[in-house]
Amino acid sequence: MPMHAPRRRPFRLLALLALCLPLAGPAADAPATLQQRAAFRQAWAAAQQGGEGWRAWDAQLAGYPIYPYLEAAALTHDLRQLDRARVEDYLRRYPDLIPAADLRRDFLLELARRQDWDGFLALYRPGLGDTLACDALQARLAHGARLDFERDLAALWQKPALPGACDPVLQAAHDAGLLTAERLWARIDRAVDAGQGGTVAMLAPWLPADQAQAAQRLAQALRDPAGAALDAQRWPDTPRHRQAAALAVQRLARRQSDSADAAWQALQARFRFTPAQRDAVLYALALYHATDFDERALERLAALPATAQTGASREWRARVALARQDWPAVLAAIEAMPAAQQDDAEWRYFRARALAATGREAAAQTLFAALAAEPGYFGFLAADRLGQSYALCPLDPPSDPQREQALLAEPGLTRAFELYAVGLPRQARREWSRALDGADPATLALAADLAYRNGWYDRAVFVFSSGEALRYYEERFPLASQDGVVPQAGQAGIDPAWAYAIARAESAWMSDARSGADARGLMQLLPQTAAQVARRNGLDWQGGDSLYDPVVNIALGTRYLAQMAARFGGAPWLASAAYNAGPEKVQQWLDARGALPPDLFVASIPYKETREYVARVMAFSVIYDWRLNGKALALSSRMTPVGQPYAPPPAGAPRRPVACPVVAVPAAAPAESASVPAAPASSVAPAAEPAEAASGGSAR
C-alpha cells in the first residue's frame, strides 16, 4: 500500500455517534440519525424565518442533541418582538448551552436599544464584552448610580479603542471630573501606539486648553501624516509637538519615503528630538526606502545605529542585497543578524546560496545538506540543489477506539459533530472549542483524527500544527475528493496539486471561511470576481453565498487560478503571488526585478504576507503532489524563470521519491507549518514589518 493511501480503522464516527446520541426508540442506528439530520435541516430553514413553524418537526427531533438551536434561531429572528419572559424561559431550560449565551447577549443589546434598563440589569452578566459592559454602566447611571473610576472604568480605559456604546459613559465620567489630564494622556499614548487617531481626536477636547492642541496634532499625525509633516514646520518645540512631528515623519515614510526624507531634513533643525525619536525616524526611513528598493537602501540599513536596528531592518538589509545579487553584502547582512534570526531556514538557505556564489562550494554544500533534511520550502529548494529526495517522514496519529467512544459520549462534542453534519460549521467549531477547552494533547489528537476521518478537515489542520504532529501529513493535507479538485483542475488546465495547495493555504479547508475583504469559501474568492469567472467560463452563478458550497468554490477557484497562470506564462509561483497580492502588483515587481532567479524574486517581494504565501503554497504543492502520486515533482520545476513558459506536468511525468532522512526532523518547519489565514482572512504583518505587507487578497 502506498504511504499516502487512506488508513482503514475499525471505528467510524457515524457508528460511534449512533451509540452516543440519545435517540428515541429501541435502536439508535445510523439511518435514524440520518433521518433526524434531514428533519433538522428542514426545521432549521423554518426557524431562520422566525415564528413557530419549525415545531412541525418536533416529533422527529425528540432528544436530538442540537434541537435547542432551533428555538434559539427562531427567537433571535423575532428579537424585536420578544418580551423578557420568553427569553428567560429559554435560558432557564438551557442554561449552559452556547445558543443560550448568544440569545442572552443578543437580547441584552435589544434591551439597551429599547433603553429598558430594568430588564437589562435583570439579565446582565459580567464578561460579555465592552459594548455590554458600557451598556451596563449606562443602566446603572440611569438608576442614579455614580461612577467610580477604578471600579467601573479602569479596565476599559486600558483599551486603545472602545465601541460607541461607551461614549455616553465616558461623557458622564468627564462630567463627573474623573478624566484627569494624567488619565487622558495615558489613554492617548496607548491610542497613538495602536494607531487609533479617532480615539486621540475624541479625547483631545477634554484636555486643558493648553494641552488639547498638542493632542490634536498627534491625531493629525496619525490621520494625515503628509499634512502634519508640513504643518509641523510652524509648531512650537514642546515635548508633545516633537512626538507628533516624529510620528508624522514615520507614518509618512510608509507611504512616501522621499517626501518623508524631505520632511525630516526640514524638521531636524526645528525640533530637539530625543535619541529615541531620532532612532525611530531613521529606522522608518531606512526600512521603507528598502521596501522600495531605492538605490541607497542597502547603505541606509547598514548605517543604522545599533539602537535603531530590529529584526525587520536586518532582514531587509539581506533582502535588498539579494535583489542586487550582491553576495558579499548578503553574507554581511546575515552575519549582522542575531543568532536566532540567522538560524531561520530562509537565512540558512541564502547563506548557502551566497557561499556558493562566492566560490565556497564545500561550505555551501554542507548547509544545503542540512537544510535538505527539513520538510518545507527552503528544505525542498536545498534538496533540488543537491538532487536529493525530499525529506518527508509521515506518521499516523495514535488510535484508541475505547477513548474515542468515551470522547464522543461528551455532550458538547456530540453537538459539535452533529452541527457539522447538518451544515453548520461555525456553530460546530464553537461547540468543539468549548468541549475541548483545557483538553490534553492526546485527547485533542483523538478528536481531530475523528473529525478528519469523517470529512471535517479543518480540525486536524489546526490541531496538528506543531511538534511531531507536523508529520501527520494525511490529516494535515487532506485529499477532499468529494469537492472535485482533481477533475476541476484538469478541466481548468492546471496542476491539481497546486490547486489543492492554494485551497489549503487560503482556508485550511474551512468551507465557510470569510475574510475581512469578503473573500469566501475554500479558495477565498470575492463574489464579484467569482461572478466574472463564471461568466467567462460559462458556469452557473447563484450569488455570493454559493461560494460556501465547496463544489462551486473549487470549480470557480480553479478557473481563476488558470486565469492568473495564463497571465504569467503558466508559472504557478507567480500566479500564486498574483492570487494573493493582485496581478497588477506582481507585474510591478516583475517590471522592477523580473530578471532575478525565482528564489531571489520571492525573497524580494515587498509584502510579507505574499512572500510567505508563495513559499507556503509551493511547499504545499510538493506535499500534495506526493499525496496524490506517491512521489513529487521537483519544486524547481514549478518555479520556472520569468519569461520561460510553464506547462502543467503531463501524465507520467517523472517524479522523485521521498525519503525519511536519518537526521531528525525539526519540531517546526515554518514554510510547511499549519499556518492559516486568520479568520480566515489575510494575516496581518507585525508592527516592525512594512505596513504594505498587511495588504493582500485584492485580486480575489
C-alpha positions in Angstrom: 0.0 0.0 0.0 1.5 3.4 -0.9 2.3 5.6 2.1 -0.3 8.2 1.0 -3.2 5.8 0.9 -6.1 6.5 3.3 -6.0 4.4 6.5 -8.7 1.9 7.4 -9.7 1.8 11.0 -12.3 -0.3 12.8 -14.2 2.6 14.5 -16.0 5.0 12.3 -17.5 8.2 13.6 -21.0 7.6 12.3 -21.2 4.3 14.2 -19.8 5.8 17.3 -22.2 8.7 17.2 -25.1 6.3 16.8 -24.0 4.7 20.1 -23.7 8.1 21.8 -26.7 10.0 20.6 -29.7 9.9 22.9 -32.2 9.0 20.2 -35.7 7.9 20.8 -36.8 4.3 20.0 -35.3 0.9 20.7 -32.5 1.1 18.2 -30.4 4.3 17.8 -28.9 3.2 14.4 -27.3 5.3 11.7 -30.4 5.5 9.5 -32.3 7.1 12.4 -29.5 9.6 12.8 -29.6 10.5 9.1 -33.3 10.9 9.2 -33.0 13.3 12.1 -30.4 15.3 10.3 -32.6 15.6 7.3 -35.5 16.7 9.6 -33.2 19.2 11.4 -32.2 20.9 8.1 -35.8 21.5 7.2 -36.6 22.7 10.7 -33.6 25.0 10.7 -34.7 26.7 7.4 -38.1 27.3 9.0 -36.5 28.6 12.3 -34.5 31.1 10.4 -37.8 32.7 9.4 -38.9 33.1 13.0 -42.2 32.1 14.5 -43.3 28.6 15.4 -43.2 26.9 12.0 -40.1 24.9 13.0 -42.1 23.0 15.6 -43.7 20.9 12.8 -40.6 18.7 13.1 -40.8 18.3 16.9 -41.9 14.7 16.8 -39.0 13.6 14.6 -36.4 15.6 16.6 -37.2 14.5 20.1 -34.0 14.1 22.0 -31.8 15.3 19.1 -28.7 16.8 20.7 -28.8 20.1 18.7 -32.6 20.6 18.9 -32.2 23.7 21.2 -30.5 25.5 18.4 -33.9 25.7 16.5 -35.8 27.6 19.2 -32.8 29.9 19.7 -32.7 30.7 16.0 -36.4 31.5 15.9 -36.2 33.7 19.0 -33.2 35.6 17.6 -35.1 36.3 14.4 -38.0 37.7 16.4 -35.8 39.6 18.8 -37.5 43.0 18.5 -40.9 41.5 19.3 -39.7 39.4 22.3 -40.6 40.0 25.9 -38.2 39.2 28.7 -40.2 36.2 29.9 -39.7 34.2 26.7 -36.0 34.7 26.8 -35.8 33.9 30.5 -37.8 30.7 29.9 -35.3 29.6 27.3 -32.3 30.5 29.5 -33.9 28.5 32.3 -34.3 25.4 30.2 -30.9 25.5 28.5 -28.6 27.5 30.9 -25.3 26.0 29.8 -25.7 25.9 26.1 -23.9 28.2 23.6 -27.2 29.3 21.9 -28.5 30.4 25.3 -25.4 32.6 25.9 -25.9 34.0 22.4 -29.5 34.7 23.0 -28.7 36.4 26.3 -26.2 38.7 24.6 -28.4 39.5 21.6 -31.4 40.3 23.8 -29.3 42.5 26.1 -28.3 44.5 23.0 -32.0 44.8 22.1 -32.9 45.9 25.7 -30.2 48.5 25.5 -31.6 49.8 22.2 -35.0 50.0 23.9 -33.3 51.6 27.0 -35.2 49.0 29.1 -32.6 49.3 31.8 -34.6 47.3 34.4 -34.8 44.4 32.1 -31.2 44.8 31.1 -29.9 44.7 34.6 -32.0 41.6 35.4 -30.4 39.6 32.6 -26.9 41.1 32.5 -23.8 39.0 33.5 -20.3 40.4 33.5 -17.8 39.2 30.9 -20.0 39.8 27.8 -17.7 42.3 26.1 -17.0 46.0 26.1 -20.3 47.0 24.4 -22.5 45.3 27.0 -20.1 46.4 29.9 -20.7 50.0 28.8 -24.5 49.4 28.4 -24.5 48.0 32.0 -22.8 51.2 33.2 -25.4 53.2 31.3 -28.1 51.2 33.0 -26.6 51.9 36.4 -26.3 55.6 35.6 -30.0 55.7 34.6 -30.8 54.3 38.1 -28.9 57.1 39.7 -25.6 55.3 40.4 -22.3 57.3 40.5 -19.3 56.2 38.6 -16.1 55.1 40.3 -13.1 55.2 38.0 -11.1 52.3 39.5 -14.2 50.1 39.8 -16.1 50.9 36.7 -13.7 52.4 34.1 -10.1 51.4 34.8 -10.2 48.2 32.7 -12.0 49.8 29.8 -9.6 52.8 30.0 -6.7 50.4 29.1 -8.3 49.8 25.6 -6.9 52.0 22.8 -10.4 52.0 21.1 -13.9 51.4 22.5 -17.3 50.8 20.9 -19.8 53.7 20.6 -21.8 52.3 23.5 -19.1 53.6 25.7 -19.4 57.2 24.6 -22.2 58.2 27.0 -20.3 56.6 29.9 -17.1 58.4 29.1 -19.0 61.6 28.8 -20.5 61.0 32.2 -17.1 60.3 33.6 -15.8 63.5 32.1 -18.7 65.5 33.5 -18.0 63.9 36.9 -14.4 65.1 36.8 -13.0 61.6 36.7 -11.0 62.0 33.5 -7.9 63.9 34.7 -5.3 65.1 32.3 -3.0 62.4 33.5 -5.6 59.7 32.8 -6.4 61.3 29.4 -2.7 61.4 28.3 -2.2 57.8 29.4 -5.0 56.6 27.1 -3.9 58.9 24.3 -0.5 57.4 24.4 -1.9 53.9 24.2 -4.1 55.0 21.3 -1.1 56.5 19.5 0.9 53.3 19.9 -2.1 51.4 18.4 -2.6 53.9 15.5 -6.0 54.9 16.8 -6.3 58.5 15.6 -10.0 58.7 16.2 -9.6 57.9 19.9 -7.0 60.6 20.2 -9.2 63.2 18.4 -12.1 62.3 20.7 -10.2 62.7 23.9 -8.2 65.8 22.9 -11.1 68.4 23.7 -11.3 67.1 27.3 -7.7 68.1 28.0 -6.9 71.5 29.4 -6.8 74.2 26.7 -3.0 74.5 26.7 -2.7 70.7 26.0 -5.6 70.0 23.7 -3.8 71.4 20.6 -0.8 69.0 21.0 -3.2 66.1 21.2 -5.0 67.2 18.1 -1.7 67.3 16.3 -0.9 63.7 17.4 -4.3 62.8 15.9 -3.3 64.6 12.7 0.0 62.8 12.5 -1.9 59.5 12.6 -4.6 60.5 10.1 -2.8 62.9 7.7 0.9 62.5 8.1 1.7 64.5 5.0 -0.2 67.5 6.2 1.1 67.1 9.7 4.7 66.9 8.5 4.2 70.2 6.5 2.4 72.0 9.3 5.0 70.9 11.9 7.4 73.5 10.5 5.2 76.0 12.3 4.7 74.1 15.6 6.4 75.0 18.8 9.3 72.9 20.1 7.5 71.2 23.0 7.8 67.5 24.0 4.3 66.7 22.7 4.8 68.5 19.5 8.1 66.8 19.0 6.3 63.5 19.5 3.7 64.4 16.9 6.3 65.6 14.4 8.4 62.5 14.7 5.3 60.4 14.4 4.2 62.2 11.3 7.5 61.5 9.5 7.4 57.8 10.5 3.9 57.5 9.2 4.7 59.4 6.0 7.6 57.1 5.3 5.3 54.2 4.9 3.5 55.9 2.0 6.0 58.4 0.5 9.6 57.7 1.6 11.0 60.5 -0.5 8.6 63.1 1.0 9.4 61.8 4.4 13.1 62.3 3.7 12.4 65.9 2.8 10.2 66.5 5.8 12.9 65.0 8.2 15.5 67.3 6.7 13.3 70.3 7.4 12.2 69.3 10.9 15.6 68.3 12.3 16.6 71.9 12.6 13.3 73.0 14.3 12.9 70.3 17.0 15.2 69.0 19.6 14.3 65.3 19.0 15.2 62.8 21.6 17.7 60.0 20.7 14.8 57.5 20.8 12.7 59.7 18.4 15.7 60.1 16.0 16.3 56.3 16.0 12.6 55.7 15.3 12.5 58.1 12.4 15.8 56.8 10.9 14.6 53.3 11.2 11.3 54.1 9.4 13.1 56.0 6.6 15.7 53.2 6.1 13.1 50.4 6.2 10.6 51.9 3.8 13.3 53.0 1.4 14.4 49.4 1.5 10.9 48.1 0.6 11.0 50.5 -2.4 14.5 49.0 -3.2 15.9 52.5 -3.5 19.4 53.0 -4.7 20.9 53.8 -1.3 18.6 51.4 0.7 21.4 49.0 1.5 23.7 51.7 2.7 21.0 53.3 4.8 20.2 50.0 6.5 23.8 49.2 7.2 24.4 52.6 8.6 21.5 52.5 11.1 22.8 52.9 14.7 22.6 49.7 16.8 19.9 51.2 18.9 17.7 51.6 15.9 18.2 48.1 14.5 15.4 45.5 14.6 14.9 42.1 13.2 13.0 43.7 10.3 15.7 46.1 9.4 18.4 43.4 9.5 16.2 41.2 7.4 15.6 43.9 4.8 19.3 44.6 4.6 19.6 41.0 3.4 16.6 41.2 1.0 18.0 44.3 -0.7 21.4 42.7 -1.1 19.7 39.6 -2.6 17.8 41.8 -5.0 21.1 43.2 -6.1 22.7 39.8 -6.1 25.5 41.4 -4.1 26.6 38.1 -2.5 29.3 39.6 -0.1 26.6 42.0 1.1 24.2 39.1 1.6 26.7 37.4 3.8 27.5 40.6 5.7 23.7 41.2 6.3 23.2 37.7 7.6 26.2 37.9 9.8 24.7 41.1 11.3 21.6 39.2 12.4 21.2 37.7 15.9 21.9 34.0 16.1 18.3 33.1 16.4 17.4 35.0 13.2 20.4 33.5 11.4 19.1 30.1 12.2 15.9 30.6 10.3 15.6 28.3 7.3 15.4 31.2 4.9 18.7 32.7 6.0 20.5 29.4 6.2 19.4 28.8 2.6 20.5 32.2 1.4 23.8 31.9 3.3 24.4 28.7 1.4 23.4 30.5 -1.9 25.8 33.3 -1.1 28.7 30.9 -0.2 28.2 29.0 -3.4 28.2 32.3 -5.4 31.4 33.4 -3.8 33.3 30.2 -4.5 32.9 28.5 -1.1 31.1 25.4 -2.6 32.0 22.9 0.1 30.6 25.1 2.9 27.5 25.8 0.8 27.0 22.0 0.2 27.2 21.4 3.9 24.5 23.9 4.6 22.3 22.7 1.8 22.6 19.1 3.0 21.4 20.1 6.5 18.5 22.0 5.1 17.5 19.2 2.7 16.7 17.1 5.7 13.9 19.5 6.7 10.4 19.4 5.1 9.5 22.8 3.8 10.0 25.4 1.1 13.7 26.0 1.8 14.4 22.4 2.6 12.9 21.4 -0.8 14.9 24.1 -2.6 18.0 22.8 -0.9 17.2 19.2 -1.9 16.8 20.4 -5.5 20.2 22.0 -5.4 21.7 18.6 -4.3 19.4 16.4 -6.5 18.2 14.6 -3.4 14.9 13.1 -2.4 12.6 15.3 -0.3 12.6 14.7 3.4 9.1 13.6 4.4 8.6 11.3 7.3 4.9 10.5 7.6 3.3 9.3 10.8 -0.2 8.3 11.7 -1.9 9.8 14.8 -2.3 7.3 17.6 -5.6 5.4 17.7 -7.5 4.4 20.8 -11.0 3.2 20.0 -12.1 3.0 23.6 -11.1 6.5 24.3 -12.7 7.6 21.1 -16.0 6.1 22.2 -15.7 7.9 25.6 -14.8 11.1 23.9 -17.8 11.1 21.7 -20.1 10.5 24.6 -19.2 14.0 25.8 -22.4 16.1 25.0 -20.6 19.1 23.7 -18.5 17.1 21.2 -21.6 15.2 20.2 -23.3 18.6 19.4 -20.2 19.7 17.5 -20.2 16.7 15.2 -23.9 16.9 14.6 -23.8 20.6 13.8 -21.0 19.9 11.3 -23.0 17.0 9.8 -26.1 19.3 9.2 -24.0 22.0 7.6 -23.5 24.5 10.4 -19.6 24.6 10.7 -19.3 27.9 12.5 -21.6 26.6 15.3 -19.8 23.3 15.2 -16.4 24.9 15.8 -17.7 26.8 18.8 -19.1 23.6 20.4 -15.8 21.9 19.6 -13.7 24.6 21.3 -15.9 24.6 24.4 -16.0 20.8 24.7 -12.2 20.5 24.3 -11.1 23.6 26.2 -8.3 22.5 28.5 -8.1 19.1 27.0 -4.7 17.4 27.0 -2.8 16.9 23.7 -3.7 13.2 23.4 -7.4 14.0 23.7 -7.2 16.8 21.1 -5.3 14.5 18.7 -8.0 11.8 19.0 -10.8 14.3 18.4 -9.0 15.9 15.4 -8.4 12.5 13.9 -12.0 11.5 14.3 -13.0 14.7 12.6 -10.6 14.2 9.8 -11.8 10.6 9.1 -15.3 12.0 8.6 -14.6 14.9 6.4 -14.2 17.7 9.0 -10.7 18.5 7.8 -10.0 21.9 9.3 -9.9 20.5 12.8 -6.9 18.4 12.0 -5.2 21.2 10.2 -5.5 23.4 13.3 -4.8 20.8 15.9 -1.8 19.1 14.2 0.3 22.3 14.0 3.4 21.7 16.0 5.9 19.1 17.1 5.6 15.5 15.9 2.1 16.2 14.7 3.6 18.1 11.7 4.3 14.6 10.3 0.6 13.6 10.2 0.6 14.5 6.5 -2.6 12.6 5.6 -4.6 14.6 8.2 -2.9 18.0 7.6 -3.1 17.8 3.8 -6.4 16.1 3.1 -7.5 14.9 -0.3 -11.0 16.2 -0.4 -12.1 14.2 -3.4 -15.8 14.9 -2.9 -15.1 18.6 -3.7 -13.8 17.7 -7.2 -10.4 19.3 -7.0 -8.7 16.8 -9.4 -11.3 16.8 -12.2 -11.9 20.6 -11.9 -8.2 21.3 -12.0 -7.9 19.1 -15.1 -10.8 20.9 -16.8 -9.1 24.3 -16.0 -5.8 23.1 -17.3 -3.8 23.4 -14.1 -1.9 21.1 -11.8 -4.3 19.6 -9.2 -1.5 19.5 -6.6 -1.2 23.3 -6.9 -5.0 23.8 -6.7 -5.0 21.7 -3.5 -2.2 23.8 -2.1 -4.0 27.0 -2.8 -7.2 25.8 -1.1 -5.1 24.6 1.9 -3.2 27.8 2.2 -6.3 30.0 1.7 -8.8 28.4 4.1 -7.3 25.4 5.8 -10.3 23.6 4.5 -12.9 25.7 6.3 -15.6 25.8 3.7 -17.4 28.7 5.4 -14.2 30.9 5.6 -14.9 34.5 5.0 -12.2 37.2 5.1 -12.5 40.9 6.1 -12.4 41.7 2.4 -15.4 39.4 1.8 -13.4 36.6 0.1 -15.4 33.4 0.7 -15.0 29.6 0.9 -12.3 27.1 0.3 -10.4 29.1 -2.3 -11.4 32.6 -0.9 -13.0 34.2 -3.9 -14.6 37.6 -3.8 -18.2 37.4 -5.1 -17.6 39.9 -7.9 -14.5 38.0 -9.1 -16.4 34.7 -8.9 -19.2 36.2 -11.0 -16.8 37.3 -13.7 -15.1 34.0 -13.7 -18.4 32.2 -14.0 -19.5 34.4 -17.0 -16.1 34.0 -18.7 -16.3 30.2 -18.4 -20.0 29.7 -18.9 -20.5 28.3 -15.4 -23.7 28.7 -13.4 -23.6 31.6 -10.8 -26.1 31.6 -7.9 -24.6 34.6 -5.9 -22.0 35.1 -3.2 -23.4 32.6 -0.8 -22.9 29.8 -3.3 -19.2 30.2 -2.7 -19.7 28.3 0.6 -20.5 25.3 -1.4 -17.1 23.5 -1.9 -18.1 22.2 -5.3 -19.0 25.6 -6.6 -15.9 27.2 -5.0 -13.5 24.7 -6.4 -14.9 25.0 -9.9 -14.6 28.8 -9.9 -11.3 28.9 -8.0 -9.5 26.6 -10.3 -10.7 28.6 -13.3 -9.4 31.8 -11.7 -6.1 30.1 -10.9 -5.9 29.2 -14.6 -6.6 32.8 -15.5 -3.8 34.0 -13.2 -1.4 31.4 -14.6 -2.2 32.4 -18.2 -1.3 36.0 -17.4 2.2 34.9 -16.1 3.3 32.4 -18.6 1.7 29.5 -16.7 4.1 29.8 -13.8 2.3 28.7 -10.6 4.7 30.6 -8.3 3.9 33.9 -10.0 0.2 33.1 -10.3 0.2 32.3 -6.6 1.7 35.7 -5.8 -1.0 37.3 -8.1 -3.7 35.3 -6.3 -2.6 36.8 -3.0 -1.5 40.3 -3.9 -3.2 41.0 -7.2 -1.8 40.7 -10.7 -1.0 44.4 -11.0 1.3 44.3 -8.0 3.1 41.3 -9.3 3.5 43.0 -12.7 5.0 46.0 -10.9 7.5 43.8 -9.1 8.4 42.0 -12.4 9.0 45.2 -14.1 11.4 46.2 -11.4 13.1 42.9 -10.6 11.9 40.4 -13.2 15.5 39.3 -14.1 16.0 37.7 -10.7 16.0 33.9 -10.4 12.7 32.8 -8.8 14.0 32.1 -5.3 15.5 35.6 -5.2 12.4 37.2 -6.7 10.2 35.6 -4.0 12.6 36.8 -1.3 12.4 40.4 -2.7 8.6 40.5 -2.6 7.8 43.6 -0.5 4.7 42.2 1.1 5.5 39.9 4.0 2.2 38.1 3.6 2.7 37.4 -0.1 6.3 36.4 0.3 5.3 33.8 2.9 2.2 32.8 1.0 4.2 31.9 -2.2 6.7 29.9 -0.1 3.8 28.1 1.7 1.9 27.3 -1.5 4.9 26.0 -3.3 5.8 23.7 -0.4 2.2 22.6 -0.1 2.3 21.8 -3.8 5.1 19.3 -3.3 3.4 17.7 -0.4 0.1 17.4 -2.3 1.9 16.0 -5.4 3.3 13.3 -3.2 -0.1 12.7 -1.5 -1.7 12.3 -5.0 1.1 10.3 -6.7 3.3 8.8 -4.1 6.2 10.8 -5.5 6.7 14.5 -6.1 7.8 16.8 -8.9 10.8 18.9 -8.2 9.9 22.2 -6.6 12.3 23.9 -9.0 10.2 22.6 -12.0 7.3 24.6 -10.7 9.5 27.7 -10.2 10.4 28.4 -13.8 12.5 31.5 -14.6 10.5 34.6 -15.5 9.7 34.5 -19.3 10.2 30.8 -19.6 6.8 29.1 -20.4 5.4 26.6 -17.9 3.0 23.8 -18.6 1.3 21.5 -16.0 3.0 18.1 -15.7 1.7 15.6 -18.2 0.5 12.2 -17.1 3.5 10.0 -16.3 5.8 13.0 -15.7 9.0 11.8 -13.8 8.7 12.4 -10.1 11.3 11.9 -7.4 10.6 9.6 -4.4 10.5 11.0 -0.9 12.7 9.6 1.9 12.9 9.9 5.7 16.5 11.0 6.5 18.4 9.8 9.4 18.7 13.4 10.6 15.8 14.2 13.0 13.1 16.3 11.5 12.8 19.7 13.3 9.8 20.3 15.6 8.7 23.1 13.4 9.2 23.8 9.7 8.0 27.3 9.0 7.2 27.0 5.3 5.4 23.7 5.8 3.7 24.6 9.1 -0.1 24.7 9.6 -0.1 28.4 9.1 -3.6 29.5 8.1 -5.4 32.8 7.5 -6.9 34.1 10.5 -10.4 34.5 10.3 -9.7 33.3 7.5 -8.6 36.5 6.3 -5.3 37.9 5.3 -2.8 37.7 8.1 -1.5 41.0 9.5 2.2 41.9 9.4 4.0 42.6 12.6 4.4 46.2 13.5 8.1 46.1 12.6 7.2 45.0 9.1 6.2 47.5 6.4 2.5 48.3 6.6 2.1 47.5 3.0 2.9 43.9 3.9 -0.5 43.6 5.5 -2.4 44.1 2.2 -3.2 41.1 0.2 -6.0 39.2 -1.4 -7.0 42.1 -3.5 -7.2 40.0 -6.6 -9.9 37.7 -5.5 
